Every structure is written in C-alpha cells, then in structure tokens.
C-alpha cells in the first residue's frame, strides 16, 4: 500500500526516520514539512511498516525527486517501480510538465529503472556527488 505522508502520521514518520537514518539525521521530516511548502512524501507500507519512499518537491508545474529509497531486503520486488509509477500517475493527473531527478552515475540499477519509465538523460553534473558525477534525468509529461 502506498500512502501520501502527512504530518499526522507520527508513527510512520518515526519509523521512516529510524529505517533511513542517514537520510533524515539532520532535521527530520517534520522540520521538512514545516519549512518547505513544496515537500511531499509517498511511502510504501507492507503490514503497516515502512519499506520504501519517495520524497519529492511539487513546484508549480513540475516535480523534482529529492530522495528515493527502498530497504535492501525489499529491492527487486517491484516496490520502487510501484512508487515511481504512483508518482508519474499523480503528476499526469495534475497535468504537470515534467519530473526531474539527479542520480549517481554509478547507480546503474536506478538509472535502468528511470529509463524503463521513460526518463531521459538531460545532462552530466561533474563531481555532483563529491567524487562521482551526477546525471540529471527528466521525464516529460506534456
């Protein structure tokens, strides 16, 4: 089951921050919600437990994926695909222009997934991830 995370979902927020500590260690999700009006989260739950999520910004007529993660044990079980398809469906229903993201050049699994869903490589960002180049990808919707 995929849910649109809200600040009232305290238990899910706590579990998300616990399972992905390297991502949420600085300020946390509540801080993000309170200080960024564009931030949104889609969370994948199995038996009411967090197994993956997409954090994205809905900025006027487009979406920017900020963070996308699935727990190792649940990878290759179509959870990432389901989350990505849900986001694409949401963007299409809102008649948004595009979805963009940056991905590490060496993250072949992620690049393959994005390309499978119609994302195209737009540009290379040299040393975007310290010693690794970043790839800017875009899926046009209109």
C-alpha positions as CSV (number, residue, x, y, z in Angstrom):
1,X,0.0,0.0,0.0
2,X,1.3,3.5,-0.9
3,X,0.2,6.5,1.2
4,X,0.7,10.2,0.8
5,X,2.5,11.0,4.1
6,X,1.0,13.7,6.3
7,X,2.4,15.3,9.5
8,X,-0.4,13.5,11.5
9,X,1.2,10.1,10.6
10,X,3.6,10.3,13.6
11,X,4.2,6.6,13.8
12,X,5.1,6.3,10.1
13,X,7.3,9.4,10.3
14,X,9.2,7.9,13.3
15,X,9.6,4.6,11.5
16,X,10.8,6.2,8.3
17,X,13.4,8.2,10.1
18,X,14.5,5.1,12.1
19,X,14.9,2.9,9.0
20,X,16.6,5.6,6.9
21,X,18.8,7.4,9.5
22,X,21.4,8.6,7.0
23,X,18.8,10.5,5.1
24,X,16.8,12.1,7.9
25,X,19.6,12.6,10.5
26,X,19.9,16.4,10.2
27,X,16.5,17.9,10.8
28,X,13.9,15.3,10.2
29,X,10.6,15.0,8.3
30,X,8.5,17.3,10.5
31,X,11.1,20.1,10.0
32,X,11.0,19.5,6.3
33,X,7.1,19.7,6.2
34,X,7.2,22.9,8.4
35,X,9.9,24.7,6.5
36,X,9.3,23.6,2.9
37,X,5.9,24.1,1.4
38,X,6.8,22.1,-1.7
39,X,7.9,18.9,0.0
40,X,5.8,15.7,-0.3
41,X,6.3,12.0,0.5
42,X,4.9,8.8,-0.9
43,X,5.5,5.9,1.4
44,X,5.2,2.2,0.7
45,X,3.9,0.1,3.5
46,X,3.7,-3.6,4.0
47,X,1.7,-4.7,7.0
48,X,1.7,-1.1,8.2
49,X,5.5,-1.0,8.2
50,X,7.7,1.3,6.0
51,X,9.7,-0.4,3.3
52,X,10.3,2.4,0.9
53,X,9.6,6.0,0.0
54,X,9.9,8.9,-2.5
55,X,10.5,12.4,-1.2
56,X,9.7,14.9,-3.9
57,X,9.1,18.6,-4.4
58,X,5.9,19.7,-6.2
59,X,6.9,23.0,-7.5
60,X,4.2,24.8,-9.5
61,X,4.1,22.8,-12.8
62,X,6.7,20.1,-12.2
63,X,8.0,17.5,-9.7
64,X,11.6,17.1,-8.6
65,X,12.5,13.8,-6.9
66,X,14.7,14.6,-3.9
67,X,15.1,11.1,-2.4
68,X,14.0,7.7,-3.4
69,X,14.9,4.6,-1.3
70,X,13.7,1.0,-0.7
71,X,15.1,-1.1,2.1
72,X,17.6,-3.6,0.7
73,X,15.5,-6.7,1.6
74,X,12.6,-5.3,-0.4
75,X,14.5,-4.4,-3.5
76,X,13.7,-6.2,-6.7
77,X,10.1,-6.8,-5.6
78,X,8.6,-4.0,-7.7
79,X,8.2,-1.7,-4.7
80,X,10.4,1.0,-6.3
81,X,8.5,0.6,-9.6
82,X,5.2,0.9,-7.8
83,X,6.3,4.1,-6.1
84,X,7.6,5.6,-9.3
85,X,4.5,4.7,-11.2
86,X,2.3,6.3,-8.5
87,X,4.3,9.5,-8.7
88,X,4.1,9.5,-12.5
89,X,0.3,8.9,-12.3
90,X,0.0,11.7,-9.8
91,X,2.0,14.1,-12.0
92,X,-0.1,13.2,-15.0
93,X,-3.4,13.7,-13.2
94,X,-2.2,17.2,-12.2
95,X,-1.2,17.9,-15.8
96,X,2.4,18.7,-14.7
97,X,5.1,19.4,-17.3
98,X,7.8,17.0,-16.1
99,X,9.6,15.1,-13.4
100,X,13.3,15.6,-12.8
101,X,16.0,14.0,-10.6
102,X,19.7,13.6,-10.1
103,X,21.2,10.1,-9.8
104,X,24.8,9.0,-9.2
105,X,26.5,8.0,-12.5
106,X,27.5,4.6,-10.9
107,X,23.9,3.7,-9.7
108,X,23.1,1.5,-12.7
109,X,20.0,-0.1,-11.1
110,X,18.4,3.3,-10.5
111,X,19.3,4.6,-14.0
112,X,17.8,1.4,-15.6
113,X,14.6,1.9,-13.5
114,X,14.2,5.5,-14.5
115,X,14.8,4.8,-18.2
116,X,12.3,1.9,-18.0
117,X,9.7,4.6,-17.0
118,X,10.6,7.0,-19.8
119,X,13.2,9.2,-18.1
120,X,15.9,10.6,-20.4
121,X,19.4,11.7,-19.6
122,X,19.5,15.5,-19.9
123,X,23.0,16.4,-18.7
124,X,26.0,15.3,-16.7
125,X,26.9,17.2,-13.5
126,X,30.6,16.8,-12.9
127,X,31.5,15.7,-9.3
128,X,28.0,16.3,-8.1
129,X,28.3,13.6,-5.5
130,X,31.8,14.6,-4.3
131,X,33.9,12.1,-6.4
132,X,31.1,10.8,-8.6
133,X,29.3,12.5,-11.4
134,X,25.6,13.1,-11.2
135,X,23.2,12.5,-14.1
136,X,20.2,14.9,-14.5
137,X,17.2,12.9,-15.8
138,X,13.8,14.1,-16.9
139,X,10.5,12.6,-17.8
140,X,8.4,15.0,-19.9
141,X,4.7,14.6,-19.3
142,X,3.2,17.2,-21.7
